[in-house]
């Protein structure tokens, strides 16, 4: 068998190992309630999917990228400087429906979504996008013009299903965090947290 020729620039890129994103988290009591709901919903299907643990439940505000071999320090520093410039009052979020992000008929994530109750999340998302652009973060930030659907992922690999209402899930957002995700290892590490203006 002839030897395979490797051309410069055509080598397969290394797989990403680390992710970086901004997020808000429910308080401990609310997270426990969401986790119970996720268990009930998973139990109603024949899927073998397991619900996410209470400690992993969150709402992503801005996903800043996935990287191989660790996070770029310059990008982490830029993200922290952008976050430090945010000035917003605390707000309440409310998720009142559960829906599927699956592409029928393929399985996919089962998530919590909301309507009027997620306005504050949209505002914080947009504020972060503007702050990131102001410091030259580039195209990694999702701009205010890009579609953004605040959601809490309950489980992956769930069958497609139409959106349906649930008893509202609410909590007060008093801070947001910059998260280092260890991809494939189901671990999230909070690199820093910022209190919203007026938070006690």
CORUR-V852727 format. One record per backbone hydrogen bond with DSSP energy under -0.5 kcal/mol. CO is the residue of the C=O (numbers start at 1). NH is the residue of the N-H. Records with the same first field share a line. If there is no record, write none. Layout:
# CORUR-V852727
CO=NH, NH
This chain:
# CORUR-V852727
5=7
7=10
17=183
18=67
19=181
20=64, 65
21=179
22=61, 62
23=177
24=59
27=31
28=32
29=33
30=34
31=35
32=36
33=37
34=38
35=39
36=40
37=41
38=42
39=43
40=44
42=45
50=156
53=56, 57
54=57
58=153
59=24
62=22, 64
65=20
67=17, 18
71=73
72=75, 76
73=77
74=78
75=79
76=80
77=81
78=82
79=83
80=84
81=85
82=85
83=86
88=197
91=173
93=171
94=96
95=169
96=166
97=113
98=164
99=111
102=104
103=106
108=158
109=101
110=154, 155
111=99
112=152
113=96, 97
115=118
116=119
117=94
118=122
119=123
120=124
121=125
122=126
123=127
124=128
125=129
126=130
127=131
128=132
129=133
130=134
131=135
132=137
133=136
137=140
138=141
141=143
143=146
148=150
151=153
152=112
154=52
155=110
158=108
161=100
164=98
168=170
169=95
171=93, 173
172=174
173=91
174=196
176=194
177=23, 179
178=191, 192
179=21, 181
180=182, 189
181=19, 183
182=185, 187
187=182
188=190
189=180, 191
192=178
194=176
196=199
197=90
